[in-house]
Amino acid sequence: MPDAVIERATPDDLMQLALEGSPTRWHVGAVLVLDAGVDLAWLCGALAQRVHGVPRLRQRLHRTPPGCGRPVWVDDPRFDVRRHVAAVRCPPPGDEQALLDLAARRMALPLPRDRPLWSATLVTGL
């Protein structure tokens, strides 16, 4: 049986988490404009097929007892891609600026700590 590997949060991980409480978050985001025909079920299915290639997308941070070092990355036994994906309608007029404003508001939201630290938003009404 191979030895278990314990992956601790890196100093960069900890810095990003510390900034969660500040007005400036250190999230990384992207806006992709896709062809018509993409719906929530398709997006969840596509992500579910690919998320297994990147283990960190299925892991959450687990705090260790005092004196036991930095938090560790652990597999989330309740992982479900649907807990990370939301669908929202772009506010009128549905143009590029409305999309970017919506993206900025979504990026300002803290990520729930009880699951892997990522999210995806399907924006309709463009």
A tleap script that builds the chain and sets N, CA, C and O, in Angstrom:
source leaprc.protein.ff14SB
mol = sequence {
  NMET PRO ASP ALA VAL ILE GLU ARG ALA THR
  PRO ASP ASP LEU MET GLN LEU ALA LEU GLU
  GLY SER PRO THR ARG TRP HIE VAL GLY ALA
  VAL LEU VAL LEU ASP ALA GLY VAL ASP LEU
  ALA TRP LEU CYS GLY ALA LEU ALA GLN ARG
  VAL HIE GLY VAL PRO ARG LEU ARG GLN ARG
  LEU HIE ARG THR PRO PRO GLY CYS GLY ARG
  PRO VAL TRP VAL ASP ASP PRO ARG PHE ASP
  VAL ARG ARG HIE VAL ALA ALA VAL ARG CYS
  PRO PRO PRO GLY ASP GLU GLN ALA LEU LEU
  ASP LEU ALA ALA ARG ARG MET ALA LEU PRO
  LEU PRO ARG ASP ARG PRO LEU TRP SER ALA
  THR LEU VAL THR GLY CLEU
}
set mol.1.N position { 0.858 -1.177 0.000 }
set mol.1.CA position { 0.000 0.000 0.000 }
set mol.1.C position { 0.904 1.240 0.000 }
set mol.1.O position { 1.792 1.347 0.846 }
set mol.2.N position { 0.696 2.170 -0.926 }
set mol.2.CA position { 1.553 3.355 -0.966 }
set mol.2.C position { 1.305 4.256 0.243 }
set mol.2.O position { 0.213 4.294 0.808 }
set mol.3.N position { 2.360 4.978 0.614 }
set mol.3.CA position { 2.238 5.919 1.725 }
set mol.3.C position { 1.277 7.040 1.347 }
set mol.3.O position { 1.276 7.525 0.216 }
set mol.4.N position { 0.465 7.437 2.309 }
set mol.4.CA position { -0.453 8.553 2.081 }
set mol.4.C position { 0.352 9.842 2.042 }
set mol.4.O position { 1.276 10.040 2.831 }
set mol.5.N position { -0.013 10.709 1.115 }
set mol.5.CA position { 0.660 11.997 0.995 }
set mol.5.C position { -0.224 13.051 1.634 }
set mol.5.O position { -1.402 13.179 1.301 }
set mol.6.N position { 0.358 13.802 2.553 }
set mol.6.CA position { -0.375 14.889 3.196 }
set mol.6.C position { 0.044 16.178 2.516 }
set mol.6.O position { 1.216 16.552 2.534 }
set mol.7.N position { -0.918 16.849 1.920 }
set mol.7.CA position { -0.642 18.125 1.268 }
set mol.7.C position { -1.160 19.249 2.152 }
set mol.7.O position { -2.365 19.389 2.358 }
set mol.8.N position { -0.247 20.035 2.662 }
set mol.8.CA position { -0.622 21.164 3.510 }
set mol.8.C position { -0.891 22.389 2.652 }
set mol.8.O position { -0.381 22.511 1.538 }
set mol.9.N position { -1.692 23.282 3.183 }
set mol.9.CA position { -1.928 24.566 2.522 }
set mol.9.C position { -0.588 25.281 2.382 }
set mol.9.O position { 0.216 25.307 3.314 }
set mol.10.N position { -0.363 25.855 1.215 }
set mol.10.CA position { 0.879 26.589 0.977 }
set mol.10.C position { 0.752 27.997 1.558 }
set mol.10.O position { -0.352 28.439 1.874 }
set mol.11.N position { 1.874 28.702 1.700 }
set mol.11.CA position { 1.780 30.103 2.129 }
set mol.11.C position { 0.885 30.931 1.193 }
set mol.11.O position { 0.164 31.814 1.655 }
set mol.12.N position { 0.927 30.652 -0.117 }
set mol.12.CA position { 0.035 31.353 -1.049 }
set mol.12.C position { -1.432 31.044 -0.753 }
set mol.12.O position { -2.276 31.941 -0.775 }
set mol.13.N position { -1.735 29.770 -0.475 }
set mol.13.CA position { -3.108 29.390 -0.114 }
set mol.13.C position { -3.565 30.192 1.101 }
set mol.13.O position { -4.664 30.747 1.113 }
set mol.14.N position { -2.711 30.247 2.119 }
set mol.14.CA position { -3.065 30.935 3.361 }
set mol.14.C position { -3.243 32.438 3.138 }
set mol.14.O position { -4.112 33.060 3.750 }
set mol.15.N position { -2.418 33.021 2.259 }
set mol.15.CA position { -2.551 34.451 1.977 }
set mol.15.C position { -3.886 34.725 1.279 }
set mol.15.O position { -4.564 35.704 1.594 }
set mol.16.N position { -4.259 33.867 0.338 }
set mol.16.CA position { -5.537 34.047 -0.343 }
set mol.16.C position { -6.694 33.934 0.645 }
set mol.16.O position { -7.650 34.706 0.574 }
set mol.17.N position { -6.613 32.984 1.558 }
set mol.17.CA position { -7.668 32.822 2.557 }
set mol.17.C position { -7.727 34.015 3.500 }
set mol.17.O position { -8.811 34.441 3.899 }
set mol.18.N position { -6.572 34.553 3.856 }
set mol.18.CA position { -6.546 35.721 4.746 }
set mol.18.C position { -7.201 36.918 4.085 }
set mol.18.O position { -7.814 37.739 4.768 }
set mol.19.N position { -7.083 37.035 2.766 }
set mol.19.CA position { -7.679 38.160 2.054 }
set mol.19.C position { -9.192 38.015 1.883 }
set mol.19.O position { -9.851 38.965 1.461 }
set mol.20.N position { -9.753 36.846 2.201 }
set mol.20.CA position { -11.199 36.649 2.107 }
set mol.20.C position { -11.953 37.675 2.941 }
set mol.20.O position { -13.042 38.101 2.555 }
set mol.21.N position { -11.400 38.075 4.066 }
set mol.21.CA position { -12.083 39.016 4.948 }
set mol.21.C position { -11.836 40.469 4.589 }
set mol.21.O position { -12.397 41.361 5.225 }
set mol.22.N position { -11.025 40.724 3.600 }
set mol.22.CA position { -10.717 42.101 3.219 }
set mol.22.C position { -11.618 42.544 2.069 }
set mol.22.O position { -12.269 41.710 1.439 }
set mol.23.N position { -11.663 43.845 1.788 }
set mol.23.CA position { -12.477 44.311 0.665 }
set mol.23.C position { -11.971 43.803 -0.683 }
set mol.23.O position { -12.731 43.746 -1.650 }
set mol.24.N position { -10.700 43.437 -0.751 }
set mol.24.CA position { -10.128 42.954 -2.007 }
set mol.24.C position { -9.871 41.461 -1.896 }
set mol.24.O position { -8.998 41.029 -1.143 }
set mol.25.N position { -10.622 40.681 -2.639 }
set mol.25.CA position { -10.439 39.231 -2.646 }
set mol.25.C position { -9.325 38.890 -3.633 }
set mol.25.O position { -9.020 39.670 -4.536 }
set mol.26.N position { -8.727 37.724 -3.450 }
set mol.26.CA position { -7.670 37.294 -4.340 }
set mol.26.C position { -8.162 36.095 -5.149 }
set mol.26.O position { -7.467 35.085 -5.263 }
set mol.27.N position { -9.339 36.213 -5.695 }
set mol.27.CA position { -9.893 35.151 -6.530 }
set mol.27.C position { -9.356 35.281 -7.940 }
set mol.27.O position { -8.941 36.361 -8.362 }
set mol.28.N position { -9.366 34.199 -8.648 }
set mol.28.CA position { -9.011 34.188 -10.060 }
set mol.28.C position { -10.293 33.875 -10.818 }
set mol.28.O position { -11.010 32.939 -10.465 }
set mol.29.N position { -10.582 34.641 -11.841 }
set mol.29.CA position { -11.813 34.421 -12.580 }
set mol.29.C position { -11.622 34.600 -14.067 }
set mol.29.O position { -10.614 35.138 -14.524 }
set mol.30.N position { -12.595 34.144 -14.802 }
set mol.30.CA position { -12.589 34.290 -16.258 }
set mol.30.C position { -14.025 34.415 -16.728 }
set mol.30.O position { -14.941 33.862 -16.119 }
set mol.31.N position { -14.210 35.137 -17.803 }
set mol.31.CA position { -15.510 35.238 -18.446 }
set mol.31.C position { -15.366 34.596 -19.816 }
set mol.31.O position { -14.554 35.035 -20.630 }
set mol.32.N position { -16.151 33.563 -20.070 }
set mol.32.CA position { -16.149 32.891 -21.360 }
set mol.32.C position { -17.508 33.105 -22.001 }
set mol.32.O position { -18.535 32.844 -21.374 }
set mol.33.N position { -17.532 33.570 -23.223 }
set mol.33.CA position { -18.782 33.710 -23.951 }
set mol.33.C position { -18.853 32.533 -24.918 }
set mol.33.O position { -18.044 32.418 -25.838 }
set mol.34.N position { -19.839 31.658 -24.693 }
set mol.34.CA position { -19.970 30.429 -25.462 }
set mol.34.C position { -21.146 30.511 -26.420 }
set mol.34.O position { -22.033 31.351 -26.269 }
set mol.35.N position { -21.138 29.638 -27.395 }
set mol.35.CA position { -22.248 29.582 -28.341 }
set mol.35.C position { -23.541 29.194 -27.631 }
set mol.35.O position { -23.528 28.633 -26.535 }
set mol.36.N position { -24.642 29.505 -28.279 }
set mol.36.CA position { -25.959 29.137 -27.749 }
set mol.36.C position { -26.038 27.617 -27.603 }
set mol.36.O position { -25.278 26.890 -28.243 }
set mol.37.N position { -26.933 27.150 -26.783 }
set mol.37.CA position { -27.120 25.723 -26.592 }
set mol.37.C position { -26.489 25.199 -25.311 }
set mol.37.O position { -26.665 24.029 -24.971 }
set mol.38.N position { -25.766 26.040 -24.602 }
set mol.38.CA position { -25.178 25.626 -23.329 }
set mol.38.C position { -26.223 25.887 -22.245 }
set mol.38.O position { -26.703 27.009 -22.084 }
set mol.39.N position { -26.564 24.839 -21.514 }
set mol.39.CA position { -27.493 25.015 -20.395 }
set mol.39.C position { -26.842 24.453 -19.133 }
set mol.39.O position { -25.733 23.921 -19.179 }
set mol.40.N position { -27.536 24.576 -18.022 }
set mol.40.CA position { -26.970 24.184 -16.731 }
set mol.40.C position { -26.639 22.690 -16.703 }
set mol.40.O position { -25.590 22.304 -16.186 }
set mol.41.N position { -27.505 21.859 -17.243 }
set mol.41.CA position { -27.246 20.410 -17.240 }
set mol.41.C position { -25.999 20.085 -18.059 }
set mol.41.O position { -25.174 19.272 -17.644 }
set mol.42.N position { -25.866 20.718 -19.212 }
set mol.42.CA position { -24.681 20.483 -20.048 }
set mol.42.C position { -23.420 20.919 -19.320 }
set mol.42.O position { -22.428 20.190 -19.305 }
set mol.43.N position { -23.452 22.111 -18.712 }
set mol.43.CA position { -22.290 22.633 -18.014 }
set mol.43.C position { -21.888 21.713 -16.854 }
set mol.43.O position { -20.711 21.391 -16.698 }
set mol.44.N position { -22.850 21.298 -16.055 }
set mol.44.CA position { -22.545 20.387 -14.940 }
set mol.44.C position { -21.949 19.083 -15.459 }
set mol.44.O position { -20.985 18.572 -14.889 }
set mol.45.N position { -22.508 18.548 -16.525 }
set mol.45.CA position { -21.982 17.309 -17.099 }
set mol.45.C position { -20.565 17.471 -17.617 }
set mol.45.O position { -19.712 16.615 -17.381 }
set mol.46.N position { -20.308 18.571 -18.325 }
set mol.46.CA position { -18.967 18.811 -18.865 }
set mol.46.C position { -17.952 18.968 -17.736 }
set mol.46.O position { -16.853 18.419 -17.814 }
set mol.47.N position { -18.307 19.708 -16.694 }
set mol.47.CA position { -17.394 19.877 -15.569 }
set mol.47.C position { -17.186 18.564 -14.823 }
set mol.47.O position { -16.067 18.258 -14.411 }
set mol.48.N position { -18.249 17.787 -14.645 }
set mol.48.CA position { -18.137 16.512 -13.929 }
set mol.48.C position { -17.194 15.556 -14.657 }
set mol.48.O position { -16.464 14.799 -14.016 }
set mol.49.N position { -17.203 15.586 -15.986 }
set mol.49.CA position { -16.306 14.719 -16.754 }
set mol.49.C position { -14.849 15.122 -16.594 }
set mol.49.O position { -13.962 14.270 -16.648 }
set mol.50.N position { -14.595 16.395 -16.401 }
set mol.50.CA position { -13.221 16.899 -16.413 }
set mol.50.C position { -12.619 17.132 -15.033 }
set mol.50.O position { -11.396 17.159 -14.893 }
set mol.51.N position { -13.445 17.297 -14.028 }
set mol.51.CA position { -12.957 17.668 -12.699 }
set mol.51.C position { -12.070 16.578 -12.089 }
set mol.51.O position { -11.254 16.873 -11.216 }
set mol.52.N position { -12.213 15.363 -12.520 }
set mol.52.CA position { -11.398 14.287 -11.948 }
set mol.52.C position { -9.944 14.357 -12.407 }
set mol.52.O position { -9.079 13.707 -11.820 }
set mol.53.N position { -9.672 15.122 -13.429 }
set mol.53.CA position { -8.298 15.310 -13.882 }
set mol.53.C position { -7.524 16.317 -13.050 }
set mol.53.O position { -6.306 16.427 -13.183 }
set mol.54.N position { -8.224 17.054 -12.189 }
set mol.54.CA position { -7.582 18.064 -11.340 }
set mol.54.C position { -8.030 17.800 -9.900 }
set mol.54.O position { -9.059 18.315 -9.463 }
set mol.55.N position { -7.260 17.001 -9.169 }
set mol.55.CA position { -7.693 16.611 -7.814 }
set mol.55.C position { -8.054 17.782 -6.903 }
set mol.55.O position { -8.989 17.667 -6.111 }
set mol.56.N position { -7.345 18.895 -6.992 }
set mol.56.CA position { -7.611 20.018 -6.086 }
set mol.56.C position { -9.065 20.507 -6.224 }
set mol.56.O position { -9.619 21.052 -5.269 }
set mol.57.N position { -9.678 20.323 -7.380 }
set mol.57.CA position { -11.065 20.753 -7.575 }
set mol.57.C position { -12.047 19.890 -6.786 }
set mol.57.O position { -13.217 20.246 -6.651 }
set mol.58.N position { -11.577 18.766 -6.269 }
set mol.58.CA position { -12.423 17.885 -5.460 }
set mol.58.C position { -12.007 17.890 -3.991 }
set mol.58.O position { -12.514 17.097 -3.198 }
set mol.59.N position { -11.083 18.783 -3.628 }
set mol.59.CA position { -10.562 18.809 -2.265 }
set mol.59.C position { -10.947 20.103 -1.559 }
set mol.59.O position { -11.131 21.149 -2.182 }
set mol.60.N position { -11.060 19.998 -0.246 }
set mol.60.CA position { -11.325 21.183 0.567 }
set mol.60.C position { -10.240 21.263 1.638 }
set mol.60.O position { -9.542 20.288 1.920 }
set mol.61.N position { -10.122 22.438 2.217 }
set mol.61.CA position { -9.139 22.612 3.287 }
set mol.61.C position { -9.734 22.134 4.608 }
set mol.61.O position { -10.884 22.425 4.935 }
set mol.62.N position { -8.928 21.402 5.347 }
set mol.62.CA position { -9.340 20.896 6.649 }
set mol.62.C position { -8.382 21.470 7.692 }
set mol.62.O position { -7.168 21.298 7.591 }
set mol.63.N position { -8.932 22.144 8.678 }
set mol.63.CA position { -8.096 22.705 9.746 }
set mol.63.C position { -7.542 21.577 10.610 }
set mol.63.O position { -8.219 20.586 10.884 }
set mol.64.N position { -6.314 21.754 11.022 }
set mol.64.CA position { -5.688 20.781 11.912 }
set mol.64.C position { -5.821 21.278 13.352 }
set mol.64.O position { -6.064 22.464 13.578 }
set mol.65.N position { -5.663 20.378 14.324 }
set mol.65.CA position { -5.727 20.815 15.727 }
set mol.65.C position { -4.598 21.812 16.031 }
set mol.65.O position { -3.569 21.810 15.356 }
set mol.66.N position { -4.791 22.649 17.031 }
set mol.66.CA position { -3.739 23.608 17.396 }
set mol.66.C position { -2.386 22.908 17.598 }
set mol.66.O position { -2.293 21.862 18.240 }
set mol.67.N position { -1.354 23.520 17.031 }
set mol.67.CA position { -0.007 22.989 17.161 }
set mol.67.C position { 0.350 21.919 16.149 }
set mol.67.O position { 1.458 21.384 16.182 }
set mol.68.N position { -0.567 21.599 15.253 }
set mol.68.CA position { -0.317 20.520 14.284 }
set mol.68.C position { -0.032 21.031 12.875 }
set mol.68.O position { -0.080 20.261 11.915 }
set mol.69.N position { 0.257 22.298 12.747 }
set mol.69.CA position { 0.653 22.814 11.441 }
set mol.69.C position { -0.495 23.407 10.642 }
set mol.69.O position { -1.625 23.546 11.112 }
set mol.70.N position { -0.146 23.748 9.413 }
set mol.70.CA position { -1.102 24.388 8.507 }
set mol.70.C position { -2.248 23.445 8.145 }
set mol.70.O position { -2.122 22.228 8.280 }
set mol.71.N position { -3.374 24.012 7.684 }
set mol.71.CA position { -4.476 23.156 7.217 }
set mol.71.C position { -3.990 22.206 6.119 }
set mol.71.O position { -2.979 22.459 5.463 }
set mol.72.N position { -4.721 21.122 5.936 }
set mol.72.CA position { -4.375 20.132 4.912 }
set mol.72.C position { -5.507 20.031 3.889 }
set mol.72.O position { -6.677 20.256 4.197 }
set mol.73.N position { -5.115 19.686 2.670 }
set mol.73.CA position { -6.099 19.445 1.611 }
set mol.73.C position { -6.579 18.004 1.734 }
set mol.73.O position { -5.772 17.077 1.785 }
set mol.74.N position { -7.905 17.820 1.782 }
set mol.74.CA position { -8.487 16.476 1.880 }
set mol.74.C position { -9.576 16.331 0.828 }
set mol.74.O position { -10.226 17.306 0.451 }
set mol.75.N position { -9.768 15.098 0.356 }
set mol.75.CA position { -10.859 14.841 -0.575 }
set mol.75.C position { -12.178 15.121 0.120 }
set mol.75.O position { -12.379 14.743 1.274 }
set mol.76.N position { -13.071 15.786 -0.592 }
set mol.76.CA position { -14.392 16.096 -0.047 }
set mol.76.C position { -15.301 14.891 -0.287 }
set mol.76.O position { -15.650 14.609 -1.433 }
set mol.77.N position { -15.692 14.171 0.776 }
set mol.77.CA position { -16.521 12.981 0.574 }
set mol.77.C position { -17.914 13.308 0.033 }
set mol.77.O position { -18.593 12.429 -0.497 }
set mol.78.N position { -18.338 14.558 0.163 }
set mol.78.CA position { -19.662 14.965 -0.340 }
set mol.78.C position { -19.548 15.711 -1.670 }
set mol.78.O position { -20.492 16.388 -2.076 }
set mol.79.N position { -18.410 15.597 -2.350 }
set mol.79.CA position { -18.219 16.372 -3.572 }
set mol.79.C position { -19.322 16.081 -4.581 }
set mol.79.O position { -19.634 14.929 -4.886 }
set mol.80.N position { -19.897 17.159 -5.084 }
set mol.80.CA position { -20.901 17.105 -6.146 }
set mol.80.C position { -20.732 18.379 -6.950 }
set mol.80.O position { -20.873 19.478 -6.414 }
set mol.81.N position { -20.436 18.242 -8.217 }
set mol.81.CA position { -20.178 19.408 -9.055 }
set mol.81.C position { -21.350 20.392 -9.018 }
set mol.81.O position { -21.155 21.597 -9.178 }
set mol.82.N position { -22.565 19.880 -8.809 }
set mol.82.CA position { -23.750 20.757 -8.796 }
set mol.82.C position { -23.739 21.739 -7.634 }
set mol.82.O position { -24.435 22.753 -7.682 }
set mol.83.N position { -22.966 21.460 -6.595 }
set mol.83.CA position { -22.851 22.398 -5.468 }
set mol.83.C position { -21.967 23.593 -5.811 }
set mol.83.O position { -21.882 24.546 -5.036 }
set mol.84.N position { -21.314 23.547 -6.962 }
set mol.84.CA position { -20.371 24.594 -7.353 }
set mol.84.C position { -20.846 25.420 -8.539 }
set mol.84.O position { -20.205 26.405 -8.906 }
set mol.85.N position { -21.958 25.027 -9.136 }
set mol.85.CA position { -22.414 25.665 -10.366 }
set mol.85.C position { -23.765 26.336 -10.128 }
set mol.85.O position { -24.666 25.761 -9.518 }
set mol.86.N position { -23.881 27.557 -10.621 }
set mol.86.CA position { -25.138 28.304 -10.506 }
set mol.86.C position { -25.483 28.893 -11.875 }
set mol.86.O position { -24.615 29.066 -12.730 }
set mol.87.N position { -26.742 29.189 -12.057 }
set mol.87.CA position { -27.198 29.867 -13.271 }
set mol.87.C position { -27.879 31.165 -12.847 }
set mol.87.O position { -28.714 31.174 -11.942 }
set mol.88.N position { -27.517 32.245 -13.503 }
set mol.88.CA position { -28.142 33.538 -13.244 }
set mol.88.C position { -28.418 34.216 -14.573 }
set mol.88.O position { -27.756 33.953 -15.577 }
set mol.89.N position { -29.401 35.084 -14.557 }
set mol.89.CA position { -29.739 35.849 -15.758 }
set mol.89.C position { -29.007 37.185 -15.691 }
set mol.89.O position { -28.980 37.842 -14.650 }
set mol.90.N position { -28.418 37.574 -16.812 }
set mol.90.CA position { -27.728 38.858 -16.891 }
set mol.90.C position { -28.767 39.972 -16.798 }
set mol.90.O position { -29.799 39.914 -17.466 }
set mol.91.N position { -28.504 40.975 -15.982 }
set mol.91.CA position { -29.468 42.071 -15.893 }
set mol.91.C position { -29.518 42.862 -17.205 }
set mol.91.O position { -28.551 42.882 -17.966 }
set mol.92.N position { -30.661 43.514 -17.455 }
set mol.92.CA position { -30.770 44.333 -18.665 }
set mol.92.C position { -29.695 45.409 -18.682 }
set mol.92.O position { -29.344 45.921 -17.620 }
set mol.93.N position { -29.177 45.761 -19.803 }
set mol.93.CA position { -29.640 45.369 -21.138 }
set mol.93.C position { -29.003 44.087 -21.663 }
set mol.93.O position { -29.186 43.759 -22.835 }
set mol.94.N position { -28.254 43.347 -20.830 }
set mol.94.CA position { -27.664 42.086 -21.274 }
set mol.94.C position { -26.455 42.281 -22.179 }
set mol.94.O position { -26.102 41.387 -22.948 }
set mol.95.N position { -25.827 43.436 -22.090 }
set mol.95.CA position { -24.671 43.714 -22.949 }
set mol.95.C position { -23.369 43.359 -22.236 }
set mol.95.O position { -23.389 42.811 -21.134 }
set mol.96.N position { -22.248 43.670 -22.864 }
set mol.96.CA position { -20.947 43.323 -22.308 }
set mol.96.C position { -20.723 43.963 -20.938 }
set mol.96.O position { -20.217 43.311 -20.025 }
set mol.97.N position { -21.099 45.235 -20.792 }
set mol.97.CA position { -20.884 45.905 -19.508 }
set mol.97.C position { -21.721 45.267 -18.404 }
set mol.97.O position { -21.242 45.107 -17.281 }
set mol.98.N position { -22.967 44.900 -18.708 }
set mol.98.CA position { -23.808 44.236 -17.714 }
set mol.98.C position { -23.205 42.893 -17.315 }
set mol.98.O position { -23.242 42.520 -16.143 }
set mol.99.N position { -22.652 42.168 -18.279 }
set mol.99.CA position { -22.004 40.890 -17.998 }
set mol.99.C position { -20.782 41.083 -17.103 }
set mol.99.O position { -20.602 40.349 -16.132 }
set mol.100.N position { -19.945 42.062 -17.426 }
set mol.100.CA position { -18.745 42.306 -16.628 }
set mol.100.C position { -19.091 42.788 -15.219 }
set mol.100.O position { -18.417 42.418 -14.257 }
set mol.101.N position { -20.128 43.604 -15.091 }
set mol.101.CA position { -20.572 44.038 -13.756 }
set mol.101.C position { -21.062 42.846 -12.940 }
set mol.101.O position { -20.764 42.738 -11.750 }
set mol.102.N position { -21.806 41.960 -13.574 }
set mol.102.CA position { -22.283 40.755 -12.896 }
set mol.102.C position { -21.098 39.881 -12.479 }
set mol.102.O position { -21.066 39.367 -11.361 }
set mol.103.N position { -20.137 39.717 -13.368 }
set mol.103.CA position { -18.954 38.919 -13.049 }
set mol.103.C position { -18.205 39.520 -11.855 }
set mol.103.O position { -17.748 38.789 -10.976 }
set mol.104.N position { -18.080 40.835 -11.823 }
set mol.104.CA position { -17.382 41.489 -10.706 }
set mol.104.C position { -18.124 41.246 -9.391 }
set mol.104.O position { -17.496 41.009 -8.359 }
set mol.105.N position { -19.448 41.302 -9.425 }
set mol.105.CA position { -20.218 41.042 -8.198 }
set mol.105.C position { -20.051 39.595 -7.750 }
set mol.105.O position { -19.914 39.331 -6.556 }
set mol.106.N position { -20.061 38.655 -8.693 }
set mol.106.CA position { -19.900 37.237 -8.346 }
set mol.106.C position { -18.505 36.972 -7.778 }
set mol.106.O position { -18.351 36.180 -6.849 }
set mol.107.N position { -17.499 37.631 -8.333 }
set mol.107.CA position { -16.127 37.435 -7.867 }
set mol.107.C position { -15.927 37.995 -6.459 }
set mol.107.O position { -15.014 37.570 -5.750 }
set mol.108.N position { -16.760 38.931 -6.052 }
set mol.108.CA position { -16.635 39.526 -4.716 }
set mol.108.C position { -17.235 38.641 -3.626 }
set mol.108.O position { -17.044 38.913 -2.440 }
set mol.109.N position { -17.954 37.591 -4.007 }
set mol.109.CA position { -18.568 36.704 -3.020 }
set mol.109.C position { -17.530 35.759 -2.432 }
set mol.109.O position { -16.699 35.224 -3.166 }
set mol.110.N position { -17.563 35.546 -1.123 }
set mol.110.CA position { -16.635 34.567 -0.542 }
set mol.110.C position { -17.051 33.150 -0.948 }
set mol.110.O position { -18.234 32.869 -1.139 }
set mol.111.N position { -16.077 32.282 -1.072 }
set mol.111.CA position { -16.355 30.889 -1.402 }
set mol.111.C position { -16.644 30.123 -0.117 }
set mol.111.O position { -15.932 30.296 0.872 }
set mol.112.N position { -17.680 29.273 -0.112 }
set mol.112.CA position { -17.982 28.486 1.088 }
set mol.112.C position { -16.811 27.585 1.455 }
set mol.112.O position { -16.231 26.935 0.585 }
set mol.113.N position { -16.462 27.542 2.727 }
set mol.113.CA position { -15.309 26.768 3.181 }
set mol.113.C position { -15.629 25.299 3.410 }
set mol.113.O position { -14.721 24.505 3.657 }
set mol.114.N position { -16.904 24.919 3.334 }
set mol.114.CA position { -17.262 23.531 3.592 }
set mol.114.C position { -17.199 22.660 2.341 }
set mol.114.O position { -17.690 21.532 2.337 }
set mol.115.N position { -16.594 23.188 1.284 }
set mol.115.CA position { -16.482 22.453 0.023 }
set mol.115.C position { -15.225 22.929 -0.707 }
set mol.115.O position { -14.595 23.896 -0.278 }
set mol.116.N position { -14.855 22.268 -1.794 }
set mol.116.CA position { -13.714 22.759 -2.571 }
set mol.116.C position { -13.929 24.214 -3.000 }
set mol.116.O position { -15.050 24.641 -3.276 }
set mol.117.N position { -12.828 24.952 -3.047 }
set mol.117.CA position { -12.884 26.407 -3.211 }
set mol.117.C position { -12.908 26.826 -4.671 }
set mol.117.O position { -11.923 27.352 -5.188 }
set mol.118.N position { -14.038 26.593 -5.339 }
set mol.118.CA position { -14.227 27.067 -6.704 }
set mol.118.C position { -15.720 27.140 -7.004 }
set mol.118.O position { -16.544 26.511 -6.340 }
set mol.119.N position { -16.035 27.920 -8.018 }
set mol.119.CA position { -17.426 28.008 -8.466 }
set mol.119.C position { -17.433 28.352 -9.951 }
set mol.119.O position { -16.452 28.848 -10.504 }
set mol.120.N position { -18.566 28.074 -10.573 }
set mol.120.CA position { -18.796 28.435 -11.967 }
set mol.120.C position { -20.209 28.982 -12.058 }
set mol.120.O position { -21.118 28.491 -11.387 }
set mol.121.N position { -20.391 29.990 -12.878 }
set mol.121.CA position { -21.710 30.616 -13.049 }
set mol.121.C position { -22.051 30.648 -14.528 }
set mol.121.O position { -21.286 31.165 -15.343 }
set mol.122.N position { -23.205 30.091 -14.867 }
set mol.122.CA position { -23.721 30.163 -16.220 }
set mol.122.C position { -24.612 31.385 -16.297 }
set mol.122.O position { -25.601 31.481 -15.571 }
set mol.123.N position { -24.273 32.315 -17.166 }
set mol.123.CA position { -25.040 33.551 -17.301 }
set mol.123.C position { -25.875 33.464 -18.580 }
set mol.123.O position { -25.348 33.247 -19.671 }
set mol.124.N position { -27.167 33.635 -18.420 }
set mol.124.CA position { -28.070 33.641 -19.565 }
set mol.124.C position { -28.565 35.066 -19.809 }
set mol.124.O position { -28.297 35.970 -19.017 }
set mol.125.N position { -29.280 35.255 -20.899 }
set mol.125.CA position { -29.902 36.538 -21.170 }
set mol.125.C position { -28.967 37.567 -21.768 }
set mol.125.O position { -29.203 38.767 -21.632 }
set mol.126.N position { -27.905 37.122 -22.432 }
set mol.126.CA position { -26.993 38.064 -23.076 }
set mol.126.C position { -27.554 38.486 -24.425 }
set mol.126.O position { -26.933 39.281 -25.130 }
savepdb mol mol.pdb
quit
